[in-house]
Amino acid sequence: MSLHLRIQQKLEERNLRVADLARAAKVSPVAAGKWYHGTSQPKAQNLKDIAKFLGVTDDWLLTGKNPQKLDDLNMREFISKHKLDVKNESSFDKNDIQSPLIVDYEGDNQFIWIDVVEANFSCGSGESIEFHFDVVSGKQPFLPSFFYKKGIDPKNVKIIKAKGDSMAERIFDGDLVGIDMSQTEIIDGEIYAFYFEGEGMIKQIFKEEGGRLILHSLNPKYRDREVSEQNGLNFRVMGRQFWRAG
């Protein structure tokens, strides 16, 4: 059953109208009607309002299932099954990154699993800087609603492991950092993972006049670095940071 059919089901069960849904979600009746008929999908900010109005969870609206409550024993079995207790000593340098593997959450406790893998950067002629993903060393689970709310396609997600303290108080040594590799256009002041002059880095990036970029560390003991026309061939954005855990 799709999302719009679940909306129809709950409206009918509660003897409610599309106009009632529109008022609850603070949208026009036309917009609510499109959700009802499945011709458009509600935005992330509307999903919680819809779920609250219908007396369900947003996860149920998206998947038809509510999150499973795991007791301590089941959680330990769950972690062991997916090898989440395996320690990974690798960190984010030019030989370390993580790559995603999307698992059907309906058959696996409703989670989307992102695999941890090691990788290499390779540089060819001109602006050819490539990322090569290989050895799997762990997994990180996410609920489908997490990606829905952020508007991110999990197929574009990588999780890297931060190295060093240059981004403390925001990102610490050993933290896992979620990167959306579809977002490579620089937004002033956002944090990105990138390759520059032989190193993989996570920094805040600022745009300057003349097309220059300032690579800024939040820890003041590290100096800013600059990407200019002269050294720009050695710079490539991997993706924008949208999540961290540590």
Phi, psi and omega in degrees: 000133182273173184301315184293330177289326177292324175296314179302315182301312184289325177297316180293319180298326184261005179055046180250161181250165176300323180298325177294318178298318180299316179296318182294324182269357178061045176231174179285155175302329178296314180297315179296324178296325177293323175296318183298320183267356177079017179273349172207162181252143176293147176287164183303320183291339179273339189298317181293322178297318179297312182299316180297318181295322182273354179074033180229178175266158177294331176295323178294320178300320184281324189240343185085003181228152173264151180304137178282132177273122182255129174281178186299320181294312180297324180296318179297318178296320181297315180295318181294319181302318184261011175059037179283348180268004178285126181281138180241116184273355182287159179219175185277091166233195187289355177246019185214125175201175178232150184233151186271150168228118184270124181249142179299108186292337180293338178254006185215062176055031174067011181266149165260126186257129177252119183282147174264122178224157174271158183207170176231150169263141173228143183240128176251210180282155176063232184260020184280096173239117186245150175251126180244121184258139179216258199298124177279132181228008178169180182221154175228123183270144174223145170286145178305325181296334179300312181289325179299313183294327181273353181067035184244135174278118183300341177293341180265003189269136167237151174239120181250161180253122184290147179233128177091182186242021185292339181251010172295136021264015183254314181228130186248163180304126179091352178296147169272135186234122179279131182237129173265107186284354175278346182257083181253352174284131185287124169257124186306124176090355179277165181258133183228155166262138184203168176250130180210122176050049175085006182230146168269133185223159169235116183214161168279136184242131176242143176270138178238169178299150179078012178082005178288151176239137175255123179264107192252131173265137179288334176281118187294347180283353177255132181283154174291152174241155187238136173254121182235182178298328183289321183250007185296337179292342180263016183237132173211129179281133176272318181170168181269140178284131179230354185200150171212157175213138179189000000 
